Amino acid sequence: MSKALTIGGVDVMPGQRVKLELPVARLYTDSQMSIPVEVYRARKPGPIMFISAAIHGDELNGIEVVRRIMRSKSLKLSMGTLIAVPIVNVYGMLQQTRYMPDRRDLNRSFPGSAKGSLAGRMAHLFLNEIANKCDYGIDLHTGAIHRSNLPQVRANLDDEETAKLARSFGVPVLLNATLRDGSLRASAAESGTKILLYEAGEALRFDEISIRAGVRGITNVLATLGMIAKRKSKTAKTDPFIAYDSSWVRASSSGIVNDMKKLGDRVTKGEGLAKICGPTGNFVDILKAPKSGIIIGKQNIPLVQEGDAMFHIATFEKPSEVSNHIEQMHENFTEA
């Protein structure tokens, strides 16, 4: 019986490390587009895990996280297989846009179809050639353009093993996120693949703290699965906090924004989040927190239309302790 792992028609044997290309539809110029993949297999059998980035083409932090992981001299698999896909939506990345050329969101196009739309075909290809062949996966994301996300892991925390891996990642905030129709996480779950979604930073920007937290988080998960040796950490381990509820606070008026709170801040119900003013300086409104919690996402552009999502607040039983853990995380990765 063959021990080969076949991806894109290429057989990768135990002990091999292979770079390959998954061909997708050509451009108008007849240039072949393909998804870059690197497969690293230990000689000893074990879990198969993928790490992927840029399913949304303008979310660049994850590309650098994958690059640093795969180029690390200390990455030595003792068992299992690691599949790295630094750029899934190659079309969107080239155009510096979230979407596919057909204007579809790739992460709402799963499971896709070999004969469907361009987004559907790419989703089908990635799901069947990569995700469904893995036991685990870590999908890397950022906030949308002009929005930043605090480093956080979103996963099905009702599943005991998934929750264990999410805790091992090592960021202060875990969000128990339901599966969304059309997402990679939802489609992969049907074949038994357990996926963590790492959210951190802003589209079209590198954020060093988010990148470092992502690299360490993936390393921690690999060690938890026994795929690499565990390393001693110089920083004290802190247990993450789980949010079971979060919501966006939307602008009550249109105008110029002066933030009163920043990403990671603790807020109490009724506390001011931002001042909204008119362009001539007249005061318009103060946006207030509808509940107590921690700001895990926020809009960065100082212009707002009525109804725009401005602050993403997650609720916890002890928000003050979460805030302290967030401050510690920033200190750890600033000094790293």
Legacy VTK file of the C-alpha trace (Angstrom):
# vtk DataFile Version 3.0
C-alpha trace
ASCII
DATASET POLYDATA
POINTS 336 float
0.000 0.000 0.000
1.426 3.387 -1.056
2.410 5.820 1.678
2.324 8.718 -0.771
0.231 11.814 -0.135
-0.983 12.980 -3.531
-1.682 16.686 -4.051
-2.251 18.149 -7.487
-1.097 14.915 -9.077
2.248 15.031 -7.216
3.120 12.158 -4.871
4.910 13.253 -1.706
6.506 10.455 0.273
7.365 10.333 4.001
10.584 12.238 4.684
10.160 14.522 1.672
9.699 18.292 1.492
8.210 19.367 -1.817
7.040 22.646 -3.368
4.302 22.340 -5.975
1.651 24.358 -7.799
-2.102 23.714 -7.914
-3.218 24.922 -11.377
-6.419 26.999 -11.545
-8.060 28.939 -14.399
-5.851 30.935 -16.750
-5.828 34.716 -17.097
-7.044 36.532 -20.223
-3.401 36.574 -21.345
-3.308 32.754 -21.312
-0.930 32.904 -18.344
-1.444 29.928 -16.036
-2.570 30.835 -12.510
-1.731 28.433 -9.713
-1.861 28.185 -5.929
1.605 27.725 -4.342
1.853 24.800 -1.918
4.672 23.387 0.187
4.354 19.901 1.687
6.663 18.849 4.521
6.395 15.225 5.625
8.162 13.569 8.539
9.277 9.969 8.186
7.052 8.950 11.076
3.281 8.952 10.413
1.076 11.318 12.364
-1.457 14.122 12.001
-1.825 15.996 8.737
-2.291 19.740 9.188
-2.569 22.648 6.764
-1.887 26.330 7.325
-3.431 28.706 4.795
-3.518 32.449 4.229
-5.041 35.027 1.882
-8.337 33.299 1.167
-9.208 36.993 1.061
-6.582 38.370 -1.288
-5.910 41.608 0.606
-5.253 39.905 3.964
-1.454 39.849 3.948
-0.409 39.194 7.560
-0.975 35.454 7.171
1.303 35.258 4.134
4.195 36.480 6.267
3.223 34.136 9.114
3.366 31.122 6.763
6.652 32.315 5.249
8.316 32.630 8.656
7.043 29.242 9.803
8.280 27.411 6.716
11.633 29.236 6.600
12.363 28.696 10.282
15.532 26.675 10.800
14.032 25.246 13.978
11.032 23.711 12.156
11.723 19.990 12.358
8.747 17.677 12.079
9.093 14.602 14.247
5.862 13.093 12.946
2.998 13.834 10.571
2.651 16.222 7.651
2.453 20.009 7.377
0.909 21.534 4.234
1.547 25.267 3.783
-0.569 27.368 1.418
0.584 30.993 1.778
-1.753 32.446 -0.883
-5.086 30.795 -1.656
-6.800 33.639 -3.520
-3.943 34.408 -5.913
-6.228 36.527 -8.116
-7.300 38.791 -5.267
-3.759 39.109 -3.939
-2.500 40.350 -7.324
-5.276 42.947 -7.446
-4.955 43.761 -3.706
-8.626 43.000 -3.204
-10.616 40.757 -0.887
-12.618 39.188 -3.686
-12.256 36.948 -6.686
-12.426 38.383 -10.234
-16.115 37.358 -10.385
-16.672 39.602 -7.291
-17.457 36.617 -5.099
-16.084 36.070 -1.616
-14.039 32.860 -1.797
-14.753 32.114 1.862
-18.484 32.076 1.148
-18.116 29.829 -1.934
-17.352 26.447 -0.328
-17.756 23.576 -1.028
-17.837 24.882 -4.590
-18.031 22.880 -7.773
-15.643 21.794 -10.499
-18.096 23.264 -13.037
-19.311 26.294 -11.065
-18.238 29.943 -10.952
-14.547 30.825 -10.799
-14.795 31.229 -7.008
-16.698 27.937 -6.778
-14.062 26.121 -8.833
-11.213 27.449 -6.687
-13.091 26.568 -3.486
-13.700 23.047 -4.807
-10.022 22.684 -5.731
-8.714 23.834 -2.344
-11.239 21.823 -0.368
-10.578 18.545 -2.176
-6.831 18.847 -2.788
-5.879 20.291 0.606
-8.454 20.622 3.402
-10.231 17.275 3.063
-6.885 15.462 3.158
-6.029 16.964 6.552
-6.982 16.206 10.130
-6.454 19.800 11.238
-6.088 23.248 9.742
-5.266 26.831 10.714
-6.718 29.487 8.426
-5.149 32.941 8.782
-7.142 36.163 8.383
-7.070 39.892 9.149
-9.733 42.537 9.482
-11.147 44.038 6.290
-9.710 47.159 4.687
-9.599 50.070 7.179
-10.478 47.671 10.033
-8.186 46.002 12.554
-8.750 42.863 14.594
-7.150 42.098 17.929
-5.215 38.784 17.734
-7.896 36.167 18.405
-8.818 32.592 17.542
-12.306 31.707 16.337
-13.375 28.077 16.411
-16.039 25.600 17.414
-15.124 25.547 21.102
-17.950 23.149 21.888
-15.712 20.452 20.386
-13.302 19.345 23.100
-10.279 18.695 20.882
-10.737 21.914 18.897
-11.019 23.857 22.157
-7.774 22.291 23.416
-5.913 23.356 20.272
-7.422 26.844 20.413
-6.249 27.263 24.007
-2.762 26.086 23.087
-2.487 28.767 20.371
-1.660 31.272 23.092
-3.665 34.443 22.363
-5.761 36.055 25.133
-9.105 35.935 23.317
-10.985 32.923 21.954
-14.331 33.409 20.230
-16.753 30.490 20.132
-17.824 31.020 16.531
-20.630 29.160 14.804
-19.983 27.661 11.371
-21.018 29.999 8.550
-22.582 28.623 5.391
-20.181 28.689 2.464
-17.063 29.007 4.621
-14.009 26.767 4.438
-14.424 25.921 8.119
-18.011 24.724 7.637
-17.274 22.610 4.552
-14.111 21.069 6.008
-15.982 20.135 9.181
-18.199 17.814 7.147
-15.176 15.655 6.356
-13.962 15.783 9.964
-11.217 18.406 9.557
-10.924 20.566 12.678
-10.009 24.169 11.860
-8.879 27.170 13.881
-9.361 30.605 12.351
-6.746 33.166 13.433
-7.819 36.805 13.066
-5.300 39.598 13.599
-4.409 42.954 12.109
-5.698 44.881 9.106
-5.972 44.201 5.364
-3.075 45.371 3.133
-0.814 45.907 6.152
1.800 43.947 8.063
1.378 44.107 11.842
4.438 42.759 13.626
2.719 41.802 16.885
-0.015 39.949 14.971
2.587 38.152 12.857
4.677 37.099 15.845
1.607 35.919 17.726
0.565 33.884 14.662
3.967 32.252 14.271
4.111 31.300 17.940
0.497 30.148 17.920
1.014 27.749 15.005
4.196 26.466 16.629
2.266 25.843 19.856
-0.445 23.891 18.020
2.140 21.757 16.189
3.768 20.973 19.542
0.402 20.154 21.145
-0.277 17.669 18.334
3.154 16.097 18.900
4.352 17.059 15.418
7.326 19.047 16.731
9.193 19.083 20.033
7.822 21.387 22.727
10.000 24.390 23.519
10.457 26.237 26.755
8.868 29.685 26.684
10.499 32.726 28.285
7.087 34.211 29.013
4.574 32.985 31.553
1.672 31.021 30.125
-1.749 32.623 30.571
-5.084 30.948 30.061
-7.165 32.554 27.292
-10.638 33.935 27.852
-13.590 32.641 25.864
-16.227 34.971 24.461
-19.567 33.414 23.620
-21.067 36.651 22.362
-19.829 39.604 20.325
-21.402 42.344 18.236
-20.527 45.431 16.214
-21.512 48.880 17.430
-22.767 50.924 14.479
-22.510 54.657 13.901
-25.541 56.586 15.081
-24.649 59.562 12.835
-22.450 60.441 9.860
-19.340 62.571 10.292
-15.678 62.808 11.276
-14.548 60.327 13.947
-12.362 61.050 16.960
-11.739 57.768 18.760
-11.936 57.681 22.535
-11.029 53.975 22.765
-8.506 51.744 21.015
-8.237 48.073 20.061
-7.956 45.851 23.127
-9.463 48.370 25.525
-11.897 47.342 28.218
-15.182 49.288 28.045
-18.206 49.464 30.318
-21.822 49.823 29.263
-22.652 53.449 28.443
-19.003 54.494 28.145
-18.029 56.709 25.207
-16.265 54.972 22.330
-15.865 57.835 19.845
-16.924 61.397 19.152
-18.605 62.018 15.817
-18.341 65.600 14.570
-19.324 67.546 11.483
-16.648 68.717 9.001
-16.988 72.334 10.227
-16.259 71.286 13.805
-19.773 71.172 15.168
-20.406 68.379 17.657
-22.758 65.673 16.377
-22.829 62.707 18.739
-20.927 60.434 21.131
-21.033 56.751 20.246
-21.560 54.776 23.458
-20.921 51.137 24.331
-24.227 49.216 24.509
-22.610 46.606 26.776
-19.439 45.942 28.746
-16.577 43.991 27.216
-13.335 44.182 25.251
-12.844 45.853 21.858
-11.651 43.042 19.572
-12.150 44.892 16.284
-12.492 48.488 15.135
-12.721 50.725 12.105
-9.556 52.765 11.469
-10.630 55.346 8.902
-11.817 58.572 10.628
-14.847 58.949 8.352
-18.173 57.309 9.045
-21.608 57.007 7.515
-24.644 56.398 9.683
-24.979 52.638 10.185
-21.295 51.817 9.575
-19.789 49.158 11.872
-17.245 50.942 14.087
-16.358 48.851 17.168
-16.535 45.058 17.636
-17.098 44.284 21.319
-16.820 40.812 22.853
-18.323 40.110 26.246
-16.597 38.188 29.060
-17.381 37.455 32.685
-14.168 39.176 33.805
-13.248 41.803 31.183
-10.648 43.445 33.440
-8.604 40.233 33.500
-8.852 39.895 29.709
-7.561 43.441 29.362
-4.540 42.598 31.537
-3.764 39.534 29.407
-3.949 41.639 26.238
-1.490 44.148 27.677
0.847 41.271 28.601
0.614 39.867 25.070
1.628 43.214 23.578
4.583 43.425 25.950
5.685 39.870 25.126
5.629 40.313 21.365
7.010 43.859 21.380
10.045 42.635 23.288
10.415 39.395 21.264
LINES 1 337
336 0 1 2 3 4 5 6 7 8 9 10 11 12 13 14 15 16 17 18 19 20 21 22 23 24 25 26 27 28 29 30 31 32 33 34 35 36 37 38 39 40 41 42 43 44 45 46 47 48 49 50 51 52 53 54 55 56 57 58 59 60 61 62 63 64 65 66 67 68 69 70 71 72 73 74 75 76 77 78 79 80 81 82 83 84 85 86 87 88 89 90 91 92 93 94 95 96 97 98 99 100 101 102 103 104 105 106 107 108 109 110 111 112 113 114 115 116 117 118 119 120 121 122 123 124 125 126 127 128 129 130 131 132 133 134 135 136 137 138 139 140 141 142 143 144 145 146 147 148 149 150 151 152 153 154 155 156 157 158 159 160 161 162 163 164 165 166 167 168 169 170 171 172 173 174 175 176 177 178 179 180 181 182 183 184 185 186 187 188 189 190 191 192 193 194 195 196 197 198 199 200 201 202 203 204 205 206 207 208 209 210 211 212 213 214 215 216 217 218 219 220 221 222 223 224 225 226 227 228 229 230 231 232 233 234 235 236 237 238 239 240 241 242 243 244 245 246 247 248 249 250 251 252 253 254 255 256 257 258 259 260 261 262 263 264 265 266 267 268 269 270 271 272 273 274 275 276 277 278 279 280 281 282 283 284 285 286 287 288 289 290 291 292 293 294 295 296 297 298 299 300 301 302 303 304 305 306 307 308 309 310 311 312 313 314 315 316 317 318 319 320 321 322 323 324 325 326 327 328 329 330 331 332 333 334 335
